[in-house]
Amino acid sequence: MRLTGKTALVTGGGSGIGEATAAALAQEGCRVAICGRRKDVLDETVKRHAVKPPLRAFAADVSERKDVEALFAWAAKELGRIDILVNAAGINIPKRMISELSPENWDLLLKVNATGAFHCVQAVLPQMKERQDGVIVNIGSISGKRATPLGGVGYNASKFAMTALGISVGEEMKDLGIRVTNIYPGEVDTPILRHRPAPTSPEHRARMLKAEDVAAAVLMVACLSPRACVRELVITPTKQGYV
């Protein structure tokens, strides 16, 4: 129970990497709140995980500033402080090549994947700065390190923006004891695969990371001594490689 007495807020916590991360943190004694856009999905997620302390849930769209303000006001009542923020909310779309990507979907990808993380980081920083302590973990993507057609132009751009956000904030906040980690997963078997242009075969999915693999990396970061910071971490399926 390495995180007893700690608190965490995990965005995108209703499924995939966010859900697995929330469960992993809670299993180590952390009090964890999750958020996502759909309350019914969040409620089912809470029911799936009989952890103590139990998960808490709040419906919010992190791409909307007002939703984030409401989320953090609620979290202040539920958790008191936030020791760990995990930005795991993210989306992709099927029509992702430059020739077919609509301006509206470009805006949506940037708004959710990059601006949503910005809103949450900016909301949590005042209390972390006051305590001179805190951990922020951004679940980016290897698409934010190496742009390839697999992610698509909008997703790649949004994840590169998230990469820059995390590195910049980490540099600004390091002297205040706030640690920022960017994690770049390769292919992960999560619900986001439903939005690929073509179905993913069972054989291909079997070679991918599982959400629990990425959650284990987040847990390692969260359990480190305050004197240690993992600034960037790339985790891929063994057979995927780096590009």
Steps between C-alpha positions, in 0.01 A plus 500: 500500500765744387257786433296497820413858589547621142233621258474487122279634223498299177341645188367258241450262790193323367690256277834397358823635646318745727288227657796265547705782653225598742466139616876457540531816710203406717641153562801671656280689746458823302165681510414533131246706310433437132334716239364447151226635278233235575368448851355156419839374385668641811242339727562161339875547539461571870289184539762288320770584750429399858801685637547670834489790516229487228532693177310828474366629169398831341373555146696774321633579154858615555499688170250744653648749744178530702482123541857493629425776748201302628710182512770653715248669731340158552839332546595755765198387703547128434878472530609814680823534306623332183841340536500327161337614175489252213394643163374191320206644304552468127325426171568418137280477192480262200548764227844614609708550185562861390293447182189407700543671838234769539585833666238421764669171592843665502363747753340220702820295524703799616228610739464166678853359487705815554279780630323263739833411662593869513177587681559231764866584552422867541221418746711276724819706510401767756452248781813304403704820492370596845609163642812484279413141424303305242517256211352555153499212252401560139399192302620604159590265217798387303321705232615800703863397449494359145224612263379211282188440287368254760388775738401749233596862458261651756568242770874529445487878525290486818739254664805707401325794667445290813868406495602866491251588773641241739865583435438875530303475824753259644781747435303789648395311813802283587644745755166495683512124546231426240588201284358464149526177301407440137427134422499399133327165444520314174202293386265416788196273489237749618159621373666773289576224247134515397580827325771366272431522127512119470421229757790367706544123480500286815857398421611863484320587823669208673839659428402838645552636849212471743372801692637340817854521358478877467330526840797319654729767356282776648503325837879479495522873435247581772685292760842656446668709767441876461869532419457295179317593181452296183455775243428279198422131465441306177320166535422287194404145420818293473437430133393851398833678512546874543358638172 
